[in-house]
Amino acid sequence: MDIPEEDYAYVDGNAAAGPLQELLAVEPTTVRGQCTACGRMSMLADTRVYLGGPGLVMRCRGCGATLMSLVSTPGATRLDVSGITCLSFAIDD
């Protein structure tokens, strides 16, 4: 049974600010990502990083596919993570 979208209670994206800020304030090299192309799961520290352009490109060590790119301009920074199926953040208790 499909429930109409208007029947769901929701708030705007600002409600995610706290949880996302907490999640993204981690050591980035220990974050694990899964390659969209080959499915390999590894820490970001294990990627191959290419520098020298307007930014950096991170590639999968297994298949060479682009996982992430980070480009900064005077007006903005763009992070493209389209080559990663998911990111996994370790939680310290």
C-alpha positions as CSV (number, residue, x, y, z in Angstrom):
1,M,0.0,0.0,0.0
2,D,1.4,3.4,-1.0
3,I,1.1,6.2,1.5
4,P,0.7,9.6,-0.1
5,E,3.8,11.8,0.5
6,E,1.7,14.5,2.1
7,D,0.8,12.0,4.9
8,Y,4.5,12.0,6.1
9,A,5.6,14.5,8.6
10,Y,8.8,16.3,7.6
11,V,11.0,19.3,8.3
12,D,13.5,21.0,6.1
13,G,17.1,20.0,5.6
14,N,18.3,22.1,8.5
15,A,17.2,19.3,10.8
16,A,20.1,17.2,9.4
17,A,22.8,19.8,10.2
18,G,23.6,18.5,13.7
19,P,23.9,14.8,12.8
20,L,25.8,15.6,9.6
21,Q,28.2,18.0,11.3
22,E,29.0,15.3,13.9
23,L,29.4,12.6,11.3
24,L,31.6,14.7,9.0
25,A,34.0,15.8,11.8
26,V,36.1,12.7,11.6
27,E,39.5,11.8,10.4
28,P,38.8,11.5,6.6
29,T,41.5,9.0,5.8
30,T,39.8,6.4,8.1
31,V,36.5,6.7,6.3
32,R,35.7,3.7,4.2
33,G,34.2,4.0,0.7
34,Q,32.8,1.4,-1.7
35,C,33.7,1.8,-5.4
36,T,30.6,2.1,-7.6
37,A,32.5,0.4,-10.5
38,C,34.0,-2.7,-8.8
39,G,32.5,-2.8,-5.3
40,R,35.8,-2.7,-3.5
41,M,35.5,-1.3,0.0
42,S,38.6,0.4,1.4
43,M,39.7,3.4,3.5
44,L,40.1,6.6,1.7
45,A,43.8,6.5,2.7
46,D,44.1,3.5,0.4
47,T,43.1,5.3,-2.7
48,R,45.4,6.6,-5.4
49,V,45.3,10.4,-5.4
50,Y,46.2,12.4,-8.4
51,L,47.2,16.1,-8.0
52,G,48.3,18.7,-10.5
53,G,45.0,19.9,-12.0
54,P,42.6,22.5,-10.5
55,G,42.0,20.0,-7.7
56,L,42.6,16.4,-6.8
57,V,41.2,13.1,-8.0
58,M,40.9,10.0,-5.9
59,R,40.9,6.7,-7.8
60,C,40.1,3.1,-6.7
61,R,43.3,1.1,-6.1
62,G,41.4,-2.0,-7.4
63,C,40.0,-0.9,-10.7
64,G,41.2,2.7,-11.3
65,A,37.8,4.2,-11.4
66,T,37.3,7.8,-10.2
67,L,35.9,7.7,-6.6
68,M,36.0,11.4,-5.7
69,S,37.2,14.7,-7.0
70,L,37.7,17.9,-5.0
71,V,38.0,21.2,-6.9
72,S,38.3,24.6,-5.2
73,T,37.7,27.9,-6.9
74,P,37.7,31.4,-5.4
75,G,34.0,31.2,-5.0
76,A,33.3,27.6,-3.9
77,T,34.6,24.1,-3.3
78,R,33.1,21.2,-5.1
79,L,33.3,17.6,-3.9
80,D,32.0,15.0,-6.3
81,V,31.5,11.6,-4.7
82,S,29.6,10.0,-7.6
83,G,32.1,7.1,-7.8
84,I,31.3,5.9,-4.3
85,T,28.3,3.8,-3.6
86,C,28.4,4.5,0.2
87,L,30.7,5.9,2.9
88,S,31.2,4.2,6.2
89,F,32.2,6.1,9.3
90,A,33.7,4.3,12.3
91,I,32.0,5.4,15.5
92,D,34.2,5.7,18.7
93,D,32.2,4.8,21.8
